Amino acid sequence: MLFSSLLIGLREGLEAALVVSILVAFLVKTDRRSALRWVWPGVAVAVLLSVAVGAILTYTTAHLTFEHQELVGGVLSIVAVAFVTAMIFWMRTAARHISAELRGKMENALKLGPAAIALVSFLSVGREGLETSVFFYASVQTAQGDTALPLLGFSIGIVVSIALAWLLYRGALRFDLGKFFKITGILLVFVAAGVLGYGLHDLQEGGFLPGLSTLAFDASGVLPETTWYGTLLKGVFNYSQQTTVLQAIAWLAYVAIVLPLFLRPARSKNPGVPAAAEAKE
């Protein structure tokens, strides 16, 4: 759970931090520093809302019946997979024009006033935050209610992402963001496949889907989850030593469909400038 949570926190945090750096750079370089005081409240509200949603999802469902806990956990795990899938494909294409789009929105917001500036900042960061909240809940469910490791992983990832974005903004660090998002995207495909399988298992345990007793394999004697390598596989890929046929089919189908689509070369006549480079323009 630590690695997968850290990966999500790093990826989502860096996307949000890059968005903020683009907005800040635009205001600074167009000599509109006075508008910055309206950017930070929007960012702060987005962060607080994301934390609140994550806390509500995590702690209020503990009072539900077992069946309802499994239903909520299973559905939100599938929603988290949808969010992550959309996220990796969105950044794969949007990175080419995100800076121009954000600067256009901020230019329009400046004409409307402080509330519009705060709203642009809120919406730009809030999407990433809400996705992180849902995935945090799914990670807690996968960790069987243990919030410590997912929270630690997300916190480390977000702190590192903020530091990286700051160094990129200041020009103290340079690295290929395209490769970074590609590598993390590949890893997230496998993480999401595991979360999908776990979500379906929750629905099976709650009696909402059939096939709980129909196992594709039982590796408890060969690769038990209690060993260090079993724990590592479970933490990274949500490995389950007893995997149902439905889980196995869903995992294989997801990877077989999503991974080739993600690795397919993007078609673009105008490749543009990467978001990190544009943030400094």
HELIX and SHEET records of a PDB file:
HELIX    1   1 LEU A    2  LYS A   29  1                                  28    
HELIX    2   2 ARG A   33  ALA A   35  5                                   3    
HELIX    3   3 LEU A   36  THR A   60  1                                  25    
HELIX    4   4 THR A   61  HIS A   63  5                                   3    
HELIX    5   5 PHE A   66  ALA A   94  1                                  29    
HELIX    6   6 ILE A   98  LEU A  112  1                                  15    
HELIX    7   7 PRO A  114  THR A  142  1                                  29    
HELIX    8   8 ALA A  148  ARG A  170  1                                  23    
HELIX    9   9 LEU A  177  GLU A  205  1                                  29    
HELIX   10  10 TRP A  228  PHE A  237  1                                  10    
HELIX   11  11 VAL A  245  LEU A  263  1                                  19    
HELIX   12  12 ALA A  275  ALA A  279  1                                   5    
SHEET    1   A 2 LEU A 215  ASP A 218  0                                        
SHEET    2   A 2 GLN A 242  THR A 244 -1                                        
END                                                                             
